[in-house]
């Protein structure tokens, strides 16, 4: 018989949005499940970057804890 898989710790980040850009690029919005802060991740080929997602006033976008991304 197979071994039962133990549940691991909860994942720190959830992907709220993903979009392919051309053949090699993509953007994603990630939510930190502990703080609610949203991050914009950009990847192209073998490089990428991560930055907090800001609202129009320049403040970090925060998703209230317990709310799933739409």
C-alpha positions in Angstrom: 0.0 0.0 0.0 1.1 3.6 -0.6 2.0 6.0 2.1 -0.4 8.8 3.0 0.7 12.2 2.0 1.1 14.5 5.0 -0.4 18.0 4.5 2.4 20.6 4.4 2.3 24.0 5.8 -0.1 26.4 4.1 1.3 28.2 1.1 2.4 31.8 1.8 1.5 33.2 -1.6 -1.6 32.7 -3.8 -1.8 33.6 -7.4 -4.7 36.0 -8.0 -4.1 36.7 -11.7 -1.8 35.6 -14.5 -1.4 36.8 -18.1 0.9 35.6 -20.9 2.7 38.4 -22.8 4.0 37.3 -26.1 5.9 34.0 -26.4 8.3 34.4 -23.4 6.7 36.8 -21.0 4.1 36.7 -18.3 2.8 38.9 -15.4 1.2 37.6 -12.3 -0.4 39.2 -9.2 0.5 37.3 -6.0 -1.1 37.8 -2.6 0.8 37.3 0.6 -1.6 35.3 2.7 0.0 36.5 5.9 -0.1 40.2 5.3 -2.6 40.6 2.4 -0.1 42.7 0.4 -0.4 42.2 -3.4 2.7 41.9 -5.5 3.2 42.3 -9.3 5.6 39.7 -10.7 7.0 40.0 -14.2 9.0 37.3 -16.0 10.5 37.3 -19.4 12.7 34.4 -20.6 15.3 34.0 -17.8 14.8 37.3 -16.0 12.0 38.8 -13.9 11.1 41.2 -11.1 8.8 41.5 -8.1 7.3 44.7 -6.7 4.4 45.6 -4.4 1.3 46.5 -6.4 0.3 50.1 -5.7 -3.0 51.9 -5.8 -3.4 55.4 -7.4 -2.3 57.1 -4.2 0.9 55.1 -4.2 -0.1 52.8 -1.3 0.3 49.0 -1.4 -2.9 47.2 -2.5 -4.0 44.9 0.4 -6.5 42.1 0.1 -8.3 41.5 3.4 -7.4 38.2 5.0 -9.9 35.5 4.4 -11.0 36.8 1.0 -10.1 34.7 -2.0 -9.0 36.5 -5.2 -11.7 36.8 -7.8 
